[in-house]
Amino acid sequence: MRISTKGRYALRLMLDLAENCKDGCCSVREISERQGISEKYLEQIISMLTKGGLVRSIRGAGGGYKLVKSPEEYTVGAILRVTEGDLAPVACLADGEQGCERAAGCETLYLWQKIYAAVGQVVDTTTLADLMAHK
C-alpha cells in the first residue's frame, strides 16, 4: 500500500489548520505558503475534505477554512479514507468488492487480512493531536 501525495498533503493541511487556525480561518494561500504546496493542488484536496465533512468553508472577509472538530477527534484513517479511498492492500478486501472467487482456497488471503487490520489499527487510533504532540 502506498499513500499518494494527495493523502500526505491532506494530513499536512489538516495539521496546519489545527496548529495555525485555532481561533479563526486560514486561506488556501496561507496554507500553501507555510506548507510549500501549490494552491491549485491544495484547493482540490480541501474540496475533498470539505465534502467529506472534515473541514468547514467560511465565505467573505476573514473567511477561509477551519476544522469542524478538535484535533483529538480526527483520526488519520478518516482523513486518508476521504482522500485515498479504501486502504485495503488488495482489491478483494476493499469495501464494496464482492471478494475473490479464489478466496476459499487462497493461501495469501490471511496475510492481506493481517496487513489490512494492522494498517487500520494504526491509522484509526492515531489522531491529529497525536501527530501534533510528536513535532
N, CA, C and O atoms as a GROMACS GRO file, in nm:
protein
  540
    1MET      N    1   0.084  -0.118   0.000
    1MET     CA    2   0.000   0.000   0.000
    1MET      C    3   0.089   0.124   0.000
    1MET      O    4   0.186   0.133   0.074
    2ARG      N    5   0.054   0.217  -0.083
    2ARG     CA    6   0.128   0.341  -0.090
    2ARG      C    7   0.031   0.458  -0.077
    2ARG      O    8  -0.071   0.462  -0.146
    3ILE      N    9   0.062   0.551   0.011
    3ILE     CA   10  -0.021   0.670   0.028
    3ILE      C   11   0.027   0.774  -0.074
    3ILE      O   12   0.146   0.804  -0.080
    4SER      N   13  -0.065   0.827  -0.152
    4SER     CA   14  -0.030   0.924  -0.256
    4SER      C   15   0.001   1.060  -0.195
    4SER      O   16  -0.019   1.082  -0.075
    5THR      N   17   0.049   1.150  -0.279
    5THR     CA   18   0.073   1.288  -0.232
    5THR      C   19  -0.057   1.350  -0.184
    5THR      O   20  -0.055   1.432  -0.092
    6LYS      N   21  -0.168   1.314  -0.243
    6LYS     CA   22  -0.296   1.370  -0.201
    6LYS      C   23  -0.323   1.336  -0.054
    6LYS      O   24  -0.363   1.424   0.023
    7GLY      N   25  -0.302   1.214  -0.015
    7GLY     CA   26  -0.322   1.173   0.123
    7GLY      C   27  -0.221   1.237   0.217
    7GLY      O   28  -0.257   1.283   0.326
    8ARG      N   29  -0.096   1.240   0.176
    8ARG     CA   30   0.008   1.300   0.260
    8ARG      C   31  -0.016   1.450   0.276
    8ARG      O   32  -0.003   1.504   0.386
    9TYR      N   33  -0.049   1.517   0.168
    9TYR     CA   34  -0.075   1.661   0.175
    9TYR      C   35  -0.202   1.691   0.254
    9TYR      O   36  -0.209   1.793   0.322
   10ALA      N   37  -0.301   1.602   0.246
   10ALA     CA   38  -0.423   1.621   0.326
   10ALA      C   39  -0.390   1.620   0.475
   10ALA      O   40  -0.443   1.700   0.551
   11LEU      N   41  -0.303   1.529   0.516
   11LEU     CA   42  -0.261   1.525   0.657
   11LEU      C   43  -0.188   1.654   0.695
   11LEU      O   44  -0.213   1.712   0.801
   12ARG      N   45  -0.098   1.699   0.609
   12ARG     CA   46  -0.025   1.824   0.636
   12ARG      C   47  -0.122   1.942   0.643
   12ARG      O   48  -0.109   2.029   0.730
   13LEU      N   49  -0.218   1.945   0.553
   13LEU     CA   50  -0.318   2.053   0.552
   13LEU      C   51  -0.399   2.052   0.681
   13LEU      O   52  -0.418   2.157   0.743
   14MET      N   53  -0.445   1.936   0.722
   14MET     CA   54  -0.525   1.925   0.845
   14MET      C   55  -0.442   1.964   0.966
   14MET      O   56  -0.492   2.032   1.056
   15LEU      N   57  -0.316   1.922   0.971
   15LEU     CA   58  -0.228   1.962   1.081
   15LEU      C   59  -0.207   2.113   1.081
   15LEU      O   60  -0.205   2.176   1.187
   16ASP      N   61  -0.191   2.171   0.963
   16ASP     CA   62  -0.172   2.316   0.953
   16ASP      C   63  -0.294   2.389   1.007
   16ASP      O   64  -0.281   2.485   1.083
   17LEU      N   65  -0.412   2.343   0.969
   17LEU     CA   66  -0.535   2.405   1.021
   17LEU      C   67  -0.543   2.390   1.174
   17LEU      O   68  -0.580   2.485   1.244
   18ALA      N   69  -0.508   2.274   1.224
   18ALA     CA   70  -0.513   2.250   1.368
   18ALA      C   71  -0.416   2.339   1.444
   18ALA      O   72  -0.447   2.388   1.552
   19GLU      N   73  -0.299   2.361   1.387
   19GLU     CA   74  -0.195   2.437   1.456
   19GLU      C   75  -0.207   2.588   1.437
   19GLU      O   76  -0.174   2.664   1.528
   20ASN      N   77  -0.253   2.632   1.321
   20ASN     CA   78  -0.248   2.774   1.288
   20ASN      C   79  -0.383   2.844   1.280
   20ASN      O   80  -0.387   2.967   1.268
   21CYS      N   81  -0.491   2.772   1.287
   21CYS     CA   82  -0.623   2.832   1.266
   21CYS      C   83  -0.718   2.801   1.381
   21CYS      O   84  -0.837   2.778   1.360
   22LYS      N   85  -0.666   2.799   1.501
   22LYS     CA   86  -0.746   2.762   1.618
   22LYS      C   87  -0.859   2.861   1.645
   22LYS      O   88  -0.969   2.820   1.682
   23ASP      N   89  -0.832   2.988   1.627
   23ASP     CA   90  -0.930   3.090   1.662
   23ASP      C   91  -0.998   3.154   1.542
   23ASP      O   92  -1.072   3.251   1.557
   24GLY      N   93  -0.975   3.102   1.424
   24GLY     CA   94  -1.034   3.161   1.305
   24GLY      C   95  -1.014   3.071   1.186
   24GLY      O   96  -1.004   2.949   1.198
   25CYS      N   97  -1.009   3.134   1.070
   25CYS     CA   98  -0.993   3.061   0.945
   25CYS      C   99  -0.858   3.090   0.884
   25CYS      O  100  -0.794   3.190   0.914
   26CYS      N  101  -0.816   3.000   0.797
   26CYS     CA  102  -0.694   3.019   0.719
   26CYS      C  103  -0.729   3.006   0.573
   26CYS      O  104  -0.813   2.926   0.534
   27SER      N  105  -0.664   3.087   0.492
   27SER     CA  106  -0.686   3.079   0.348
   27SER      C  107  -0.596   2.971   0.288
   27SER      O  108  -0.496   2.931   0.348
   28VAL      N  109  -0.634   2.925   0.171
   28VAL     CA  110  -0.553   2.827   0.099
   28VAL      C  111  -0.416   2.886   0.071
   28VAL      O  112  -0.315   2.816   0.076
   29ARG      N  113  -0.412   3.014   0.040
   29ARG     CA  114  -0.284   3.080   0.011
   29ARG      C  115  -0.190   3.073   0.132
   29ARG      O  116  -0.072   3.042   0.117
   30GLU      N  117  -0.242   3.100   0.252
   30GLU     CA  118  -0.159   3.094   0.374
   30GLU      C  119  -0.105   2.953   0.396
   30GLU      O  120   0.013   2.934   0.427
   31ILE      N  121  -0.192   2.855   0.380
   31ILE     CA  122  -0.151   2.716   0.399
   31ILE      C  123  -0.048   2.678   0.294
   31ILE      O  124   0.052   2.612   0.324
   32SER      N  125  -0.072   2.719   0.171
   32SER     CA  126   0.020   2.692   0.061
   32SER      C  127   0.159   2.746   0.091
   32SER      O  128   0.260   2.678   0.069
   33GLU      N  129   0.165   2.868   0.140
   33GLU     CA  130   0.294   2.930   0.171
   33GLU      C  131   0.365   2.858   0.284
   33GLU      O  132   0.486   2.834   0.277
   34ARG      N  133   0.291   2.822   0.389
   34ARG     CA  134   0.353   2.752   0.503
   34ARG      C  135   0.398   2.612   0.466
   34ARG      O  136   0.503   2.567   0.513
   35GLN      N  137   0.322   2.544   0.384
   35GLN     CA  138   0.349   2.403   0.354
   35GLN      C  139   0.430   2.381   0.227
   35GLN      O  140   0.480   2.271   0.204
   36GLY      N  141   0.444   2.484   0.145
   36GLY     CA  142   0.518   2.467   0.020
   36GLY      C  143   0.448   2.375  -0.079
   36GLY      O  144   0.512   2.299  -0.150
   37ILE      N  145   0.316   2.383  -0.082
   37ILE     CA  146   0.233   2.302  -0.172
   37ILE      C  147   0.155   2.400  -0.260
   37ILE      O  148   0.110   2.504  -0.212
   38SER      N  149   0.140   2.367  -0.387
   38SER     CA  150   0.071   2.458  -0.478
   38SER      C  151  -0.074   2.483  -0.433
   38SER      O  152  -0.142   2.394  -0.382
   39GLU      N  153  -0.118   2.607  -0.454
   39GLU     CA  154  -0.256   2.644  -0.417
   39GLU      C  155  -0.358   2.559  -0.492
   39GLU      O  156  -0.456   2.513  -0.433
   40LYS      N  157  -0.335   2.537  -0.621
   40LYS     CA  158  -0.430   2.460  -0.701
   40LYS      C  159  -0.448   2.318  -0.646
   40LYS      O  160  -0.560   2.267  -0.637
   41TYR      N  161  -0.338   2.255  -0.610
   41TYR     CA  162  -0.346   2.120  -0.556
   41TYR      C  163  -0.414   2.121  -0.420
   41TYR      O  164  -0.496   2.033  -0.391
   42LEU      N  165  -0.382   2.218  -0.336
   42LEU     CA  166  -0.447   2.229  -0.206
   42LEU      C  167  -0.597   2.254  -0.221
   42LEU      O  168  -0.676   2.202  -0.142
   43GLU      N  169  -0.637   2.331  -0.320
   43GLU     CA  170  -0.780   2.355  -0.342
   43GLU      C  171  -0.853   2.226  -0.374
   43GLU      O  172  -0.964   2.204  -0.326
   44GLN      N  173  -0.792   2.140  -0.453
   44GLN     CA  174  -0.853   2.010  -0.484
   44GLN      C  175  -0.867   1.926  -0.357
   44GLN      O  176  -0.971   1.864  -0.333
   45ILE      N  177  -0.762   1.926  -0.277
   45ILE     CA  178  -0.763   1.845  -0.155
   45ILE      C  179  -0.862   1.900  -0.054
   45ILE      O  180  -0.936   1.824   0.008
   46ILE      N  181  -0.863   2.031  -0.036
   46ILE     CA  182  -0.952   2.090   0.064
   46ILE      C  183  -1.098   2.075   0.022
   46ILE      O  184  -1.187   2.068   0.106
   47SER      N  185  -1.122   2.069  -0.108
   47SER     CA  186  -1.257   2.043  -0.158
   47SER      C  187  -1.303   1.903  -0.116
   47SER      O  188  -1.417   1.885  -0.074
   48MET      N  189  -1.215   1.806  -0.127
   48MET     CA  190  -1.247   1.669  -0.083
   48MET      C  191  -1.274   1.664   0.067
   48MET      O  192  -1.368   1.599   0.112
   49LEU      N  193  -1.190   1.735   0.144
   49LEU     CA  194  -1.205   1.735   0.289
   49LEU      C  195  -1.333   1.806   0.331
   49LEU      O  196  -1.397   1.767   0.429
   50THR      N  197  -1.371   1.910   0.257
   50THR     CA  198  -1.495   1.981   0.286
   50THR      C  199  -1.615   1.892   0.255
   50THR      O  200  -1.708   1.881   0.336
   51LYS      N  201  -1.614   1.828   0.138
   51LYS     CA  202  -1.723   1.737   0.102
   51LYS      C  203  -1.731   1.620   0.198
   51LYS      O  204  -1.839   1.568   0.224
   52GLY      N  205  -1.617   1.579   0.252
   52GLY     CA  206  -1.613   1.469   0.348
   52GLY      C  207  -1.654   1.510   0.489
   52GLY      O  208  -1.659   1.426   0.579
   53GLY      N  209  -1.683   1.639   0.509
   53GLY     CA  210  -1.730   1.687   0.639
   53GLY      C  211  -1.620   1.708   0.742
   53GLY      O  212  -1.650   1.721   0.861
   54LEU      N  213  -1.494   1.712   0.698
   54LEU     CA  214  -1.384   1.728   0.793
   54LEU      C  215  -1.343   1.874   0.811
   54LEU      O  216  -1.286   1.912   0.914
   55VAL      N  217  -1.372   1.956   0.710
   55VAL     CA  218  -1.331   2.096   0.710
   55VAL      C  219  -1.453   2.180   0.673
   55VAL      O  220  -1.538   2.138   0.596
   56ARG      N  221  -1.460   2.299   0.730
   56ARG     CA  222  -1.568   2.392   0.700
   56ARG      C  223  -1.513   2.510   0.621
   56ARG      O  224  -1.406   2.562   0.651
   57SER      N  225  -1.588   2.550   0.520
   57SER     CA  226  -1.553   2.667   0.439
   57SER      C  227  -1.635   2.786   0.488
   57SER      O  228  -1.757   2.777   0.501
   58ILE      N  229  -1.567   2.898   0.515
   58ILE     CA  230  -1.633   3.021   0.558
   58ILE      C  231  -1.610   3.125   0.450
   58ILE      O  232  -1.495   3.154   0.414
   59ARG      N  233  -1.718   3.181   0.397
   59ARG     CA  234  -1.707   3.280   0.290
   59ARG      C  235  -1.698   3.421   0.347
   59ARG      O  236  -1.732   3.446   0.462
   60GLY      N  237  -1.650   3.512   0.263
   60GLY     CA  238  -1.648   3.653   0.298
   60GLY      C  239  -1.515   3.697   0.355
   60GLY      O  240  -1.419   3.620   0.365
   61ALA      N  241  -1.513   3.827   0.393
   61ALA     CA  242  -1.391   3.885   0.452
   61ALA      C  243  -1.355   3.808   0.579
   61ALA      O  244  -1.440   3.782   0.664
   62GLY      N  245  -1.230   3.772   0.590
   62GLY     CA  246  -1.185   3.695   0.705
   62GLY      C  247  -1.222   3.549   0.696
   62GLY      O  248  -1.203   3.474   0.792
   63GLY      N  249  -1.274   3.508   0.582
   63GLY     CA  250  -1.313   3.369   0.562
   63GLY      C  251  -1.194   3.282   0.529
   63GLY      O  252  -1.079   3.325   0.531
   64GLY      N  253  -1.225   3.160   0.501
   64GLY     CA  254  -1.122   3.062   0.470
   64GLY      C  255  -1.171   2.925   0.512
   64GLY      O  256  -1.288   2.890   0.492
   65TYR      N  257  -1.082   2.848   0.570
   65TYR     CA  258  -1.115   2.712   0.611
   65TYR      C  259  -1.077   2.689   0.756
   65TYR      O  260  -0.982   2.748   0.808
   66LYS      N  261  -1.153   2.602   0.820
   66LYS     CA  262  -1.124   2.566   0.959
   66LYS      C  263  -1.171   2.424   0.984
   66LYS      O  264  -1.254   2.370   0.910
   67LEU      N  265  -1.118   2.365   1.087
   67LEU     CA  266  -1.159   2.231   1.127
   67LEU      C  267  -1.300   2.235   1.182
   67LEU      O  268  -1.340   2.333   1.243
   68VAL      N  269  -1.374   2.128   1.160
   68VAL     CA  270  -1.509   2.116   1.213
   68VAL      C  271  -1.504   2.071   1.360
   68VAL      O  272  -1.590   2.109   1.440
   69LYS      N  273  -1.404   1.988   1.394
   69LYS     CA  274  -1.392   1.933   1.528
   69LYS      C  275  -1.254   1.964   1.584
   69LYS      O  276  -1.171   2.026   1.518
   70SER      N  277  -1.230   1.920   1.705
   70SER     CA  278  -1.098   1.940   1.766
   70SER      C  279  -1.001   1.835   1.711
   70SER      O  280  -1.044   1.729   1.666
   71PRO      N  281  -0.870   1.863   1.716
   71PRO     CA  282  -0.770   1.770   1.662
   71PRO      C  283  -0.779   1.629   1.724
   71PRO      O  284  -0.745   1.531   1.657
   72GLU      N  285  -0.823   1.619   1.847
   72GLU     CA  286  -0.835   1.488   1.914
   72GLU      C  287  -0.944   1.402   1.851
   72GLU      O  288  -0.944   1.280   1.869
   73GLU      N  289  -1.034   1.464   1.777
   73GLU     CA  290  -1.147   1.390   1.721
   73GLU      C  291  -1.126   1.343   1.577
   73GLU      O  292  -1.212   1.276   1.521
   74TYR      N  293  -1.013   1.378   1.517
   74TYR     CA  294  -0.982   1.337   1.380
   74TYR      C  295  -0.880   1.224   1.383
   74TYR      O  296  -0.772   1.239   1.438
   75THR      N  297  -0.916   1.112   1.322
   75THR     CA  298  -0.815   1.006   1.308
   75THR      C  299  -0.749   1.019   1.171
   75THR      O  300  -0.807   1.069   1.076
   76VAL      N  301  -0.627   0.972   1.166
   76VAL     CA  302  -0.554   0.969   1.039
   76VAL      C  303  -0.632   0.884   0.939
   76VAL      O  304  -0.638   0.917   0.820
   77GLY      N  305  -0.692   0.776   0.986
   77GLY     CA  306  -0.770   0.689   0.898
   77GLY      C  307  -0.885   0.762   0.832
   77GLY      O  308  -0.909   0.743   0.712
   78ALA      N  309  -0.957   0.843   0.907
   78ALA     CA  310  -1.069   0.918   0.849
   78ALA      C  311  -1.021   1.013   0.740
   78ALA      O  312  -1.084   1.024   0.635
   79ILE      N  313  -0.911   1.080   0.765
   79ILE     CA  314  -0.856   1.175   0.667
   79ILE      C  315  -0.809   1.101   0.542
   79ILE      O  316  -0.838   1.143   0.430
   80LEU      N  317  -0.736   0.993   0.561
   80LEU     CA  318  -0.685   0.918   0.446
   80LEU      C  319  -0.797   0.854   0.365
   80LEU      O  320  -0.788   0.848   0.242
   81ARG      N  321  -0.901   0.807   0.430
   81ARG     CA  322  -1.010   0.745   0.355
   81ARG      C  323  -1.086   0.847   0.270
   81ARG      O  324  -1.136   0.813   0.163
   82VAL      N  325  -1.093   0.972   0.316
   82VAL     CA  326  -1.157   1.076   0.235
   82VAL      C  327  -1.074   1.104   0.109
   82VAL      O  328  -1.130   1.124   0.002
   83THR      N  329  -0.944   1.104   0.122
   83THR     CA  330  -0.859   1.140   0.009
   83THR      C  331  -0.809   1.020  -0.072
   83THR      O  332  -0.789   1.032  -0.192
   84GLU      N  333  -0.790   0.907  -0.008
   84GLU     CA  334  -0.734   0.790  -0.075
   84GLU      C  335  -0.838   0.684  -0.109
   84GLU      O  336  -0.815   0.600  -0.196
   85GLY      N  337  -0.951   0.688  -0.042
   85GLY     CA  338  -1.047   0.580  -0.057
   85GLY      C  339  -1.013   0.469   0.040
   85GLY      O  340  -0.950   0.493   0.144
   86ASP      N  341  -1.054   0.349   0.008
   86ASP     CA  342  -1.027   0.234   0.094
   86ASP      C  343  -0.877   0.211   0.106
   86ASP      O  344  -0.803   0.230   0.009
   87LEU      N  345  -0.832   0.169   0.222
   87LEU     CA  346  -0.689   0.147   0.246
   87LEU      C  347  -0.649  -0.001   0.235
   87LEU      O  348  -0.542  -0.040   0.283
   88ALA      N  349  -0.734  -0.081   0.174
   88ALA     CA  350  -0.706  -0.224   0.159
   88ALA      C  351  -0.582  -0.246   0.074
   88ALA      O  352  -0.562  -0.178  -0.027
   89PRO      N  353  -0.497  -0.341   0.114
   89PRO     CA  354  -0.375  -0.367   0.038
   89PRO      C  355  -0.401  -0.442  -0.093
   89PRO      O  356  -0.318  -0.439  -0.184
   90VAL      N  357  -0.515  -0.509  -0.104
   90VAL     CA  358  -0.553  -0.580  -0.226
   90VAL      C  359  -0.701  -0.554  -0.254
   90VAL      O  360  -0.779  -0.532  -0.162
   91ALA      N  361  -0.737  -0.557  -0.381
   91ALA     CA  362  -0.872  -0.522  -0.422
   91ALA      C  363  -0.979  -0.610  -0.359
   91ALA      O  364  -1.089  -0.562  -0.331
   92CYS      N  365  -0.951  -0.737  -0.337
   92CYS     CA  366  -1.054  -0.827  -0.286
   92CYS      C  367  -1.098  -0.793  -0.143
   92CYS      O  368  -1.203  -0.841  -0.099
   93LEU      N  369  -1.021  -0.712  -0.071
   93LEU     CA  370  -1.059  -0.673   0.065
   93LEU      C  371  -1.124  -0.535   0.071
   93LEU      O  372  -1.175  -0.495   0.176
   94ALA      N  373  -1.123  -0.462  -0.039
   94ALA     CA  374  -1.176  -0.325  -0.040
   94ALA      C  375  -1.326  -0.325  -0.017
   94ALA      O  376  -1.396  -0.417  -0.057
   95ASP      N  377  -1.374  -0.220   0.049
   95ASP     CA  378  -1.518  -0.203   0.072
   95ASP      C  379  -1.593  -0.208  -0.060
   95ASP      O  380  -1.549  -0.149  -0.160
   96GLY      N  381  -1.703  -0.276  -0.061
   96GLY     CA  382  -1.786  -0.282  -0.179
   96GLY      C  383  -1.745  -0.388  -0.279
   96GLY      O  384  -1.818  -0.414  -0.376
   97GLU      N  385  -1.632  -0.450  -0.259
   97GLU     CA  386  -1.588  -0.555  -0.351
   97GLU      C  387  -1.659  -0.686  -0.314
   97GLU      O  388  -1.689  -0.711  -0.198
   98GLN      N  389  -1.685  -0.765  -0.414
   98GLN     CA  390  -1.752  -0.893  -0.393
   98GLN      C  391  -1.659  -0.998  -0.335
   98GLN      O  392  -1.704  -1.105  -0.294
   99GLY      N  393  -1.534  -0.970  -0.330
   99GLY     CA  394  -1.438  -1.070  -0.287
   99GLY      C  395  -1.378  -1.136  -0.409
   99GLY      O  396  -1.390  -1.086  -0.521
  100CYS      N  397  -1.315  -1.244  -0.388
  100CYS     CA  398  -1.246  -1.313  -0.496
  100CYS      C  399  -1.299  -1.454  -0.507
  100CYS      O  400  -1.325  -1.519  -0.406
  101GLU      N  401  -1.314  -1.501  -0.627
  101GLU     CA  402  -1.362  -1.638  -0.647
  101GLU      C  403  -1.266  -1.741  -0.591
  101GLU      O  404  -1.303  -1.856  -0.569
  102ARG      N  405  -1.142  -1.700  -0.568
  102ARG     CA  406  -1.040  -1.792  -0.514
  102ARG      C  407  -1.026  -1.781  -0.362
  102ARG      O  408  -0.943  -1.850  -0.303
  103ALA      N  409  -1.104  -1.695  -0.297
  103ALA     CA  410  -1.086  -1.666  -0.155
  103ALA      C  411  -1.087  -1.792  -0.067
  103ALA      O  412  -1.007  -1.802   0.026
  104ALA      N  413  -1.173  -1.886  -0.097
  104ALA     CA  414  -1.183  -2.006  -0.013
  104ALA      C  415  -1.053  -2.086  -0.010
  104ALA      O  416  -1.022  -2.150   0.091
  105GLY      N  417  -0.976  -2.083  -0.118
  105GLY     CA  418  -0.852  -2.159  -0.122
  105GLY      C  419  -0.728  -2.072  -0.133
  105GLY      O  420  -0.620  -2.120  -0.166
  106CYS      N  421  -0.744  -1.944  -0.105
  106CYS     CA  422  -0.632  -1.851  -0.122
  106CYS      C  423  -0.534  -1.861  -0.006
  106CYS      O  424  -0.569  -1.834   0.109
  107GLU      N  425  -0.412  -1.899  -0.036
  107GLU     CA  426  -0.309  -1.913   0.066
  107GLU      C  427  -0.260  -1.778   0.119
  107GLU      O  428  -0.204  -1.772   0.228
  108THR      N  429  -0.280  -1.673   0.042
  108THR     CA  430  -0.227  -1.541   0.082
  108THR      C  431  -0.332  -1.451   0.146
  108THR      O  432  -0.298  -1.346   0.200
  109LEU      N  433  -0.459  -1.489   0.142
  109LEU     CA  434  -0.565  -1.404   0.196
  109LEU      C  435  -0.539  -1.368   0.343
  109LEU      O  436  -0.560  -1.254   0.383
  110TYR      N  437  -0.496  -1.464   0.421
  110TYR     CA  438  -0.466  -1.441   0.563
  110TYR      C  439  -0.364  -1.328   0.580
  110TYR      O  440  -0.379  -1.242   0.666
  111LEU      N  441  -0.260  -1.330   0.497
  111LEU     CA  442  -0.157  -1.225   0.503
  111LEU      C  443  -0.218  -1.088   0.473
  111LEU      O  444  -0.193  -0.993   0.547
  112TRP      N  445  -0.296  -1.078   0.365
  112TRP     CA  446  -0.356  -0.949   0.328
  112TRP      C  447  -0.451  -0.900   0.437
  112TRP      O  448  -0.458  -0.780   0.465
  113GLN      N  449  -0.525  -0.991   0.498
  113GLN     CA  450  -0.616  -0.953   0.607
  113GLN      C  451  -0.538  -0.900   0.727
  113GLN      O  452  -0.580  -0.803   0.790
  114LYS      N  453  -0.426  -0.964   0.759
  114LYS     CA  454  -0.342  -0.916   0.871
  114LYS      C  455  -0.285  -0.778   0.842
  114LYS      O  456  -0.284  -0.691   0.930
  115ILE      N  457  -0.237  -0.756   0.721
  115ILE     CA  458  -0.182  -0.626   0.682
  115ILE      C  459  -0.291  -0.520   0.691
  115ILE      O  460  -0.269  -0.412   0.746
  116TYR      N  461  -0.408  -0.550   0.636
  116TYR     CA  462  -0.521  -0.456   0.638
  116TYR      C  463  -0.560  -0.420   0.782
  116TYR      O  464  -0.582  -0.304   0.814
  117ALA      N  465  -0.568  -0.521   0.867
  117ALA     CA  466  -0.604  -0.498   1.007
  117ALA      C  467  -0.498  -0.415   1.078
  117ALA      O  468  -0.531  -0.326   1.157
  118ALA      N  469  -0.370  -0.442   1.051
  118ALA     CA  470  -0.262  -0.368   1.117
  118ALA      C  471  -0.262  -0.221   1.075
  118ALA      O  472  -0.247  -0.132   1.158
  119VAL      N  473  -0.278  -0.197   0.946
  119VAL     CA  474  -0.284  -0.059   0.897
  119VAL      C  475  -0.403   0.012   0.960
  119VAL      O  476  -0.391   0.124   1.008
  120GLY      N  477  -0.517  -0.054   0.959
  120GLY     CA  478  -0.638   0.006   1.018
  120GLY      C  479  -0.619   0.038   1.165
  120GLY      O  480  -0.662   0.143   1.212
  121GLN      N  481  -0.555  -0.052   1.238
  121GLN     CA  482  -0.533  -0.029   1.381
  121GLN      C  483  -0.448   0.095   1.402
  121GLN      O  484  -0.476   0.175   1.492
  122VAL      N  485  -0.346   0.114   1.322
  122VAL     CA  486  -0.257   0.230   1.338
  122VAL      C  487  -0.328   0.359   1.299
  122VAL      O  488  -0.331   0.454   1.377
  123VAL      N  489  -0.385   0.363   1.179
  123VAL     CA  490  -0.444   0.489   1.132
  123VAL      C  491  -0.574   0.525   1.205
  123VAL      O  492  -0.609   0.643   1.214
  124ASP      N  493  -0.644   0.425   1.256
  124ASP     CA  494  -0.771   0.454   1.324
  124ASP      C  495  -0.754   0.484   1.472
  124ASP      O  496  -0.852   0.518   1.539
  125THR      N  497  -0.634   0.471   1.523
  125THR     CA  498  -0.610   0.507   1.664
  125THR      C  499  -0.514   0.625   1.678
  125THR      O  500  -0.485   0.669   1.789
  126THR      N  501  -0.465   0.676   1.566
  126THR     CA  502  -0.376   0.792   1.568
  126THR      C  503  -0.455   0.914   1.527
  126THR      O  504  -0.520   0.915   1.422
  127THR      N  505  -0.451   1.017   1.609
  127THR     CA  506  -0.527   1.139   1.582
  127THR      C  507  -0.435   1.253   1.538
  127THR      O  508  -0.313   1.244   1.547
  128LEU      N  509  -0.496   1.361   1.491
  128LEU     CA  510  -0.418   1.481   1.460
  128LEU      C  511  -0.345   1.529   1.585
  128LEU      O  512  -0.229   1.572   1.577
  129ALA      N  513  -0.411   1.522   1.699
  129ALA     CA  514  -0.348   1.566   1.824
  129ALA      C  515  -0.224   1.481   1.855
  129ALA      O  516  -0.123   1.534   1.903
  130ASP      N  517  -0.230   1.351   1.826
  130ASP     CA  518  -0.113   1.265   1.846
  130ASP      C  519   0.003   1.311   1.758
  130ASP      O  520   0.117   1.319   1.803
  131LEU      N  521  -0.027   1.341   1.632
  131LEU     CA  522   0.076   1.386   1.540
  131LEU      C  523   0.134   1.522   1.584
  131LEU      O  524   0.254   1.545   1.572
  132MET      N  525   0.048   1.609   1.633
  132MET     CA  526   0.094   1.740   1.680
  132MET      C  527   0.187   1.724   1.799
  132MET      O  528   0.280   1.803   1.815
  133ALA      N  529   0.165   1.625   1.882
  133ALA     CA  530   0.246   1.603   2.001
  133ALA      C  531   0.386   1.550   1.966
  133ALA      O  532   0.478   1.558   2.048
  134HIS      N  533   0.402   1.497   1.846
  134HIS     CA  534   0.532   1.440   1.806
  134HIS      C  535   0.613   1.532   1.718
  134HIS      O  536   0.703   1.487   1.647
  135LYS      N  537   0.584   1.658   1.721
  135LYS     CA  538   0.654   1.755   1.638
  135LYS      C  539   0.794   1.779   1.689
  135LYS      O  540   0.868   1.858   1.630
   0.00000   0.00000   0.00000
